[in-house]
């Protein structure tokens, strides 16, 4: 039945870049030394980690000493939220402000902190998935320790006014964290322009390997250590460095920065073609903002059709997409993002996210359009 394979789930993970793999390979084989060692083999690894840190920091507009490598975006989010809360509690601040559409790495960290006696305000977005800076300002209190607002939503791609929120927090003396996992590598991200104190990213979202990410922490902010042990990551996050992964992350970040505007424009054109065709089908609705979103993401509700059935049939024809966040696959609950935006449970359960990749072609998009139309028609007849 499958005629073509088209991968449309790049927001979940991306294919490892061949040149990234090439850059990583020596650190699996001849340069396998522990960066903490005192001999020549170890020095090769240590220099590679330092070079990668400088390269990645420079692209993000940070200083090398402000960038800490982690196992991924979820760890970076946990570190930022929990450690910032701990820091705030030292001066009697036990209130946190976030949004109801954050990734579960942030939301569940906040739930954990609530069990520790913190109070969390979850701000609701408008119908496009945006939480305004004015709404954040209204939620701030004298005892607010942290504000955490994501840069780009992982389900609908909507972009938040992060720079504005960050400026507000800086003026009010409140720490500000942004989860930029979906944004880094796809749109320009500069930590200074965003006015953030902390920023999370994950390599596998932009053609680096899984299992490596980073947390930017502004040098004026002294977060408590996240993992105690050795002196790795300036003594803040113990554990032998994932040298190959770190090298891969920096290489992929550099590759993503080259020609980003041109690549984004091409993906936006392909996405808009897909959107136009899909929304011309009966009972389809766009989820998210029409323009303030990532160039590669399209989230559509197929009313009257279960997303799970649609995804299974699409897969039979070689089209890979998702019902939302990969982290909630297998859950029967409707998307917390879509329900927070005002979608009913039925609409949320009928929504599919298409996230295009750099290797997507016009022919791929036409195949996806034909396949979506075919599957939608078949399932619509079955549901009558």
C-alpha positions as CSV (number, residue, x, y, z in Angstrom):
1,X,0.0,0.0,0.0
2,X,2.9,2.4,0.8
3,X,3.9,4.3,-2.3
4,X,6.3,6.9,-0.8
5,X,7.7,7.7,2.6
6,X,7.3,11.3,3.9
7,X,8.4,12.1,7.4
8,X,6.2,14.9,8.8
9,X,7.1,14.6,12.5
10,X,10.2,16.7,12.8
11,X,8.9,18.5,15.9
12,X,9.2,15.1,17.6
13,X,12.7,14.4,16.4
14,X,14.9,14.9,13.4
15,X,17.2,12.8,11.3
16,X,20.9,13.0,12.3
17,X,22.9,15.1,9.9
18,X,25.5,13.1,8.0
19,X,28.1,15.8,8.7
20,X,27.2,15.9,12.3
21,X,27.7,12.1,12.5
22,X,31.1,12.5,10.8
23,X,32.1,15.2,13.4
24,X,31.1,12.9,16.2
25,X,32.7,9.6,15.0
26,X,36.3,10.2,16.3
27,X,35.0,10.6,19.9
28,X,33.4,7.1,19.7
29,X,36.7,5.6,18.4
30,X,40.2,7.0,18.6
31,X,39.5,10.1,20.8
32,X,37.4,8.2,23.4
33,X,39.2,9.7,26.4
34,X,37.4,11.0,29.5
35,X,37.6,14.9,29.3
36,X,38.5,15.0,33.0
37,X,41.7,13.0,32.6
38,X,45.2,14.4,32.8
39,X,46.8,12.7,29.8
40,X,46.9,13.5,26.1
41,X,44.0,11.3,25.1
42,X,41.8,13.0,27.7
43,X,43.0,16.5,26.6
44,X,41.7,15.8,23.0
45,X,38.2,15.3,24.4
46,X,38.5,18.2,26.8
47,X,39.5,20.6,24.0
48,X,36.6,19.3,21.8
49,X,34.1,20.0,24.6
50,X,35.5,23.5,25.2
51,X,35.5,24.2,21.4
52,X,31.9,23.0,21.1
53,X,30.8,25.1,24.1
54,X,32.4,28.2,22.6
55,X,30.8,27.6,19.2
56,X,27.3,26.9,20.5
57,X,27.4,29.9,22.9
58,X,28.6,32.2,20.2
59,X,25.6,31.2,18.0
60,X,23.2,31.8,20.9
61,X,24.7,35.2,21.8
62,X,26.0,33.8,25.1
63,X,29.3,33.5,26.8
64,X,30.9,30.0,27.0
65,X,30.8,30.0,30.8
66,X,27.0,30.5,30.6
67,X,26.2,27.3,28.7
68,X,25.8,24.0,30.5
69,X,25.4,20.7,28.6
70,X,22.6,18.4,29.7
71,X,21.0,15.1,28.5
72,X,18.3,17.0,26.7
73,X,15.5,19.6,26.9
74,X,13.6,17.9,29.7
75,X,16.6,17.9,32.0
76,X,17.4,21.5,31.1
77,X,13.8,22.5,31.9
78,X,13.8,20.6,35.2
79,X,17.1,22.2,36.2
80,X,15.9,25.8,35.4
81,X,12.5,25.5,37.0
82,X,13.4,23.6,40.2
83,X,16.7,25.3,40.9
84,X,15.3,28.8,40.3
85,X,12.5,27.9,42.7
86,X,15.0,26.7,45.3
87,X,17.0,30.0,44.8
88,X,13.8,32.1,45.2
89,X,12.8,30.2,48.4
90,X,16.1,31.2,50.0
91,X,14.8,34.8,50.1
92,X,11.2,33.8,50.8
93,X,9.9,33.8,47.3
94,X,7.7,30.8,46.7
95,X,5.5,31.8,43.8
96,X,5.9,30.8,40.1
97,X,4.2,32.0,37.0
98,X,4.0,29.8,33.8
99,X,1.5,29.1,31.1
100,X,-1.0,26.3,30.7
101,X,0.5,25.3,27.3
102,X,4.0,24.6,28.4
103,X,5.8,21.3,27.7
104,X,5.2,18.7,30.4
105,X,8.9,19.0,31.5
106,X,7.9,22.5,32.8
107,X,4.4,21.7,33.9
108,X,5.3,18.6,35.8
109,X,8.2,20.4,37.4
110,X,5.8,23.0,38.6
111,X,3.4,20.3,39.9
112,X,6.4,18.8,41.8
113,X,7.1,22.2,43.3
114,X,3.4,22.6,44.3
115,X,3.8,19.5,46.4
116,X,6.8,21.1,48.1
117,X,4.6,24.1,49.1
118,X,5.2,26.5,46.2
119,X,2.2,28.3,44.6
120,X,2.0,28.2,40.8
121,X,-0.1,30.4,38.6
122,X,-0.9,28.8,35.2
123,X,-1.8,31.5,32.7
124,X,-4.4,30.6,30.0
125,X,-3.6,31.5,26.4
126,X,-5.9,33.1,23.9
127,X,-7.5,31.0,21.2
128,X,-4.3,31.2,19.1
129,X,-2.1,29.8,22.0
130,X,-0.5,33.2,22.9
131,X,-0.1,34.5,26.5
132,X,0.5,38.2,26.4
133,X,3.1,40.1,28.4
134,X,0.3,42.1,30.0
135,X,-1.2,38.9,31.4
136,X,2.2,37.9,32.8
137,X,2.6,41.3,34.3
138,X,-0.8,41.1,36.1
139,X,0.2,37.7,37.6
140,X,3.5,38.9,39.1
141,X,3.7,39.3,42.9
142,X,6.3,40.5,45.4
143,X,7.0,36.8,46.1
144,X,7.3,35.6,42.5
145,X,10.6,33.7,42.1
146,X,10.3,32.6,38.5
147,X,8.4,33.1,35.3
148,X,8.7,30.3,32.6
149,X,7.2,30.9,29.2
150,X,8.1,28.8,26.2
151,X,9.4,30.5,23.0
152,X,7.6,28.2,20.5
153,X,4.8,25.8,21.3
154,X,5.6,22.1,20.6
155,X,2.1,21.2,19.4
156,X,0.8,24.2,17.4
157,X,4.1,26.1,16.7
158,X,2.7,29.4,18.1
159,X,5.4,31.9,19.1
160,X,5.2,33.7,22.4
161,X,6.2,37.3,23.1
162,X,9.2,36.1,25.0
163,X,11.4,39.2,24.6
164,X,8.7,41.4,25.9
165,X,8.0,39.1,28.9
166,X,11.8,38.9,29.6
167,X,12.1,42.7,29.6
168,X,9.2,42.9,32.0
169,X,10.7,40.3,34.3
170,X,14.1,42.0,34.3
171,X,12.5,45.3,35.3
172,X,10.6,43.6,38.1
173,X,13.6,41.6,39.3
174,X,12.1,38.2,38.6
175,X,14.0,35.4,37.1
176,X,12.8,34.4,33.6
177,X,13.2,31.1,31.9
178,X,12.2,30.1,28.3
179,X,11.9,26.6,26.9
180,X,13.3,27.2,23.4
181,X,13.5,23.5,22.5
182,X,11.3,23.8,19.4
183,X,12.7,27.2,18.4
184,X,16.5,26.7,18.4
185,X,17.8,25.7,15.0
186,X,14.7,26.8,13.3
187,X,14.3,30.6,14.0
188,X,17.0,33.1,15.1
189,X,17.5,32.7,18.9
190,X,19.7,35.2,20.8
191,X,19.6,35.0,24.6
192,X,20.4,38.8,25.0
193,X,17.6,39.9,22.7
194,X,15.2,37.6,24.4
195,X,16.0,39.1,27.8
196,X,16.1,35.6,29.4
197,X,18.0,34.5,32.4
198,X,17.7,30.8,31.4
199,X,17.0,29.1,28.1
200,X,16.6,25.4,27.4
201,X,17.4,23.6,24.1
202,X,17.6,20.0,22.8
203,X,19.9,18.8,20.0
204,X,17.7,16.2,18.4
205,X,15.2,18.9,17.3
206,X,17.8,20.3,14.8
207,X,19.6,17.2,13.4
208,X,22.0,16.6,16.4
209,X,21.8,13.2,18.2
210,X,19.3,12.4,20.9
211,X,20.5,12.5,24.5
212,X,22.2,15.9,24.4
213,X,20.9,19.4,25.2
214,X,21.9,22.6,27.0
215,X,20.8,25.1,29.5
216,X,21.9,28.8,29.2
217,X,22.2,30.5,32.6
218,X,23.0,34.2,32.6
219,X,26.3,34.7,34.5
220,X,24.7,36.9,37.1
221,X,22.3,34.1,38.1
222,X,23.8,31.5,40.4
223,X,21.5,28.5,40.3
224,X,22.0,25.7,42.8
225,X,23.8,22.7,41.4
226,X,21.5,20.2,39.7
227,X,23.6,17.1,39.9
228,X,26.2,16.7,42.7
229,X,29.4,14.8,42.2
230,X,32.5,15.7,40.2
231,X,33.5,19.1,38.8
232,X,32.1,18.7,35.3
233,X,30.1,21.6,33.8
234,X,31.8,24.1,36.2
235,X,30.8,21.9,39.1
236,X,27.1,22.6,38.5
237,X,26.1,19.4,36.7
238,X,28.3,16.4,37.6
239,X,28.8,13.4,35.3
240,X,31.3,12.4,32.6
241,X,30.6,14.7,29.6
242,X,28.9,13.2,26.5
243,X,31.8,14.3,24.3
244,X,30.5,13.0,21.0
245,X,27.0,14.3,21.7
246,X,28.3,17.7,22.7
247,X,30.4,18.0,19.5
248,X,27.4,16.9,17.5
249,X,25.1,19.5,19.1
250,X,27.6,22.3,18.3
251,X,28.1,21.1,14.7
252,X,24.3,20.8,14.1
253,X,23.7,24.2,15.7
254,X,26.3,25.8,13.3
255,X,24.7,24.0,10.3
256,X,21.3,25.2,11.3
257,X,22.5,28.8,11.5
258,X,23.7,28.8,7.9
259,X,21.0,29.8,5.5
260,X,18.3,29.7,8.2
261,X,16.2,32.5,6.6
262,X,16.3,30.9,3.2
263,X,15.5,27.4,4.6
264,X,12.6,28.9,6.7
265,X,11.2,30.6,3.7
266,X,11.2,27.4,1.7
267,X,9.5,25.4,4.5
268,X,6.9,28.2,5.0
269,X,6.0,28.0,1.3
270,X,5.6,24.2,1.5
271,X,3.7,24.4,4.8
272,X,1.3,27.0,3.3
273,X,0.7,24.8,0.3
274,X,-0.2,21.9,2.6
275,X,-2.3,24.1,4.8
276,X,-4.3,25.6,1.9
277,X,-5.1,22.1,0.5
278,X,-6.0,20.5,3.9
279,X,-8.2,23.4,5.0
280,X,-10.1,23.2,1.7
281,X,-11.4,19.8,2.9
282,X,-14.7,19.8,4.7
283,X,-14.8,20.1,8.5
284,X,-11.1,21.1,9.0
285,X,-9.9,23.8,11.3
286,X,-6.4,25.4,11.9
287,X,-5.1,25.2,15.4
288,X,-2.8,28.0,16.4
289,X,-1.9,31.3,15.0
290,X,-1.9,31.9,11.2
291,X,1.4,33.8,11.1
292,X,3.0,33.9,14.5
293,X,4.3,30.4,14.5
294,X,7.2,28.2,13.4
295,X,7.6,28.0,9.6
296,X,7.4,24.2,9.5
297,X,4.5,23.4,11.8
298,X,0.8,22.9,10.8
299,X,-1.8,21.6,13.3
300,X,-5.2,20.8,11.9
301,X,-8.4,19.4,13.4
302,X,-10.3,16.9,11.2
303,X,-13.7,17.2,12.8
304,X,-15.6,14.0,13.2
305,X,-12.5,11.8,12.7
306,X,-10.3,10.4,15.5
307,X,-6.7,11.5,15.1
308,X,-5.4,8.1,16.0
309,X,-7.3,6.4,13.2
310,X,-6.1,9.0,10.7
311,X,-2.5,8.6,11.9
312,X,-2.6,4.8,11.5
313,X,-4.0,5.1,8.0
314,X,-1.5,7.8,7.0
315,X,1.3,5.6,8.2
316,X,0.0,2.7,6.0
317,X,0.5,5.1,3.1
318,X,4.0,6.1,4.3
319,X,3.2,9.5,5.9
320,X,4.5,10.0,9.4
321,X,2.7,12.7,11.5
322,X,1.6,12.9,15.1
323,X,-1.4,13.9,17.3
324,X,0.7,16.4,19.2
325,X,3.6,16.1,21.6
326,X,5.6,12.9,21.3
327,X,5.9,13.0,25.1
328,X,2.2,12.3,25.5
329,X,1.8,9.5,23.0
330,X,-0.3,6.7,24.5
331,X,-2.3,9.1,26.7
332,X,-6.1,9.0,26.3
333,X,-6.4,12.6,27.6
334,X,-7.0,15.3,25.0
335,X,-4.2,17.7,24.3
336,X,-3.7,20.1,27.2
337,X,-2.5,22.7,24.7
338,X,-5.6,22.6,22.5
339,X,-8.0,22.4,25.5
340,X,-6.3,25.4,27.1
341,X,-6.7,27.3,23.8
342,X,-10.5,26.6,24.0
343,X,-10.9,23.6,21.8
344,X,-13.3,21.0,22.9
345,X,-12.3,17.5,23.7
346,X,-13.6,16.2,20.4
347,X,-11.7,18.8,18.4
348,X,-8.5,18.1,20.4
349,X,-8.8,14.4,19.8
350,X,-9.2,14.9,16.1
351,X,-6.1,17.2,15.6
352,X,-2.9,16.2,13.8
353,X,0.4,18.0,13.7
354,X,2.5,18.0,10.5
355,X,6.0,19.3,11.1
356,X,8.1,19.5,8.0
357,X,11.9,18.9,7.7
358,X,14.7,20.4,5.7
359,X,14.6,17.5,3.2
360,X,10.9,17.9,2.4
361,X,10.2,18.5,-1.3
362,X,7.3,19.8,-3.3
363,X,6.6,16.3,-4.5
364,X,6.5,15.1,-0.9
365,X,3.9,17.8,0.0
366,X,1.7,16.9,-3.0
367,X,1.8,13.2,-1.9
368,X,0.9,14.2,1.6
369,X,-2.0,16.3,0.3
370,X,-3.3,13.4,-1.8
371,X,-2.9,10.9,1.0
372,X,-4.6,13.1,3.6
373,X,-7.5,13.6,1.3
374,X,-7.8,9.9,0.6
375,X,-7.6,8.9,4.2
376,X,-10.0,11.7,5.4
377,X,-12.6,10.6,2.8
378,X,-12.3,6.9,3.8
379,X,-12.6,7.6,7.5
380,X,-15.4,10.1,7.0
381,X,-17.5,7.4,5.2
382,X,-16.8,4.9,7.9
383,X,-17.9,7.3,10.6
384,X,-21.3,8.0,9.0
